[in-house]
Amino acid sequence: MKKICFAFLLMTSFGQAQLLYQISGNGLTAHSYLYGTIHMLPKDQFELSNSLKRAFDASTTLAMEVDLNMSGAEKIALAQRVLLPEGKTLKDFMTEQDYLQLKMYCLDSLDWSESKFDRSSKLKPMFFSSILIQESMRKMASYEMEFNKMAKKKHKNVMGLETIDFQLGLFDQLPMETQVDMLKNDYNSDLQTFDTLVACYVQEDLDKLNVIMNAETAAHPEFNELLLVNRNKSWIEPMRIQMQKESTFFAVGAGHLGGTQGVIALLREAGYTVTAIKQK
């Protein structure tokens, strides 16, 4: 699950396999830009190219999957949404053997205390999974967080293509057994697949990234349809409206860009010219 949630996306050709794009045509009076992010990666592999900075600076508004700027009340509501129903923990949704294996992984491999595991076990599987990767890779960086800071510093507008509440509602539509199964795959893989995803991302190989992600979701087609395909389609109209108003820098997970149902293909179908920009 984390491999898709944070990616979220080993060849080095620069044709279709890139992360930064210029959007033009179809009546636009100013260029907009599209960048594929990975939601978390090791700090020593985090980089903002000059091409990326120029595209960001040339845009009036930053648009991400969700607006990270939340009020105190919104943060409290979010904290409640990521929890299992009152009185429930992951133990109620996993076999005894799977739950024990997860606990031993957290205590032995991540050096968690019993109390930390007990608190975290109240999280829904999707969010427990995100904690695993953060704990496994402590020195992390986030493109979304960095872009948000840059936008504040440069006094740019910030918007979301969807709300956090909508996004969490999508996660809740996944059957609990699917979420648990994907969580089990995460700690059993011990992050090896995630390392491969990061390598593909750094090398800007969208094609191989899509192959890995499709393989990861093959057993759970509802995940791919709900959290990737449907969202890609839903973003095109708000992108169109926003681009008509002003130059916008769109930053979404790289896993949403490629493929016949990815954002790049959908924008081209809508009449836009989407041109890859080599980062340097």
Residue, then its C-alpha position, 0 to 999 in steps of 0.5 A: m500500500k505504501k508503495i503506491c500511496f507514497a509513490f503514492l511512482l531502470m531506464t534513463s531515456f527522456g522521452q515519455a519517462q519524465l516528471l516535469y511537463q509544460i501544459s499549453g494550447n487549447g486556448l490557454t493564454a499562459h503556460s501551466y506546469l505538471y510535476g509528478t511527486i513522490h510523497m516521501l523519499p530519503k533526504d539524501q535523494f531529494e532534489l529540486s532541479n533548476s528547471l523545476k524551480r523555474a517552472f514553479d516561479a513562473s506559476t501564479t498558483l500551486a495546486m496539489e492533490v489536497d491543500l496542506n494548509m488546514s485550520g486547527a479544527e480541520k486537523i482535529a477532524l483529520a486525526q479522528r478520521v484516521l482512527l478505527p472505530e471506538g474500542k477497535t484495534l488492528k487486532d480485531f481485523m487480523t488473525e492472531q498470527d498476522y497481528l503478532q508478526l506485525k507487532m514483532y516487526c515494529l518492536d524488533s525492527l523499528d525499536w518501538s515500545e509496547s505502548k507506542f505499538d498499542r497507540s498506533s494499532k488504533l489507526k486504520p491500516m492505510f495510516f498504520s502503513s504510512i507510519l511504518i515507512q516514516e519510521s523505517m526511513r527516518k530522514m525523509a523529505s516531502y515534495e508537497m511540504e517543500f512546495n507548500k513552504m516555497a509557495k508561502k515564501k513567494h506569496k503564491n496561492v495554494m489550492g487542492l484538486e480535492t479535499i482531505d475529507f474526500q480523499l479519506g472517504l475514498f480510503d474508507q471505501l476499500p474493504m477492511e480485508t483489502q487494507v489489512d492484506m496490503l498492510k501485511n504485504d508492506y511489512n513482509s516486503d521490508l521496504q525492498t519494493f519501495d526502494t525500487l520505486v524510489a530508484c525508478y522515481v529518481q531516474e524519472d522512469l514512469d514506464k517502469l514505475n507503472v509496471i511495478m504499481n500495476a503488479e502491486t495492485a493486481a490482486h486488488p483492482e478496486f484500489n487501482e480503480l478507486l484511488l488512481v483511475n477515477r481520481n485522474k479523471s476527476w482532476i481534469e475539469p478543475m485543472r481546466i478551469q484553473m489553467q484558464k484563469e492563471s498559470t498554475f503549477f500542478a504537483v500530484g503523485a507521479g503514479h498518476l501521470g503515466g499510462t493510457q488513463g494517466v493525467i498526461a494522456l487525459l490532458r492530451e485527449a482534452g486538447y492540451t499540448v503536454t510537453a516534457i521538460k528535461q530537468k537540469 
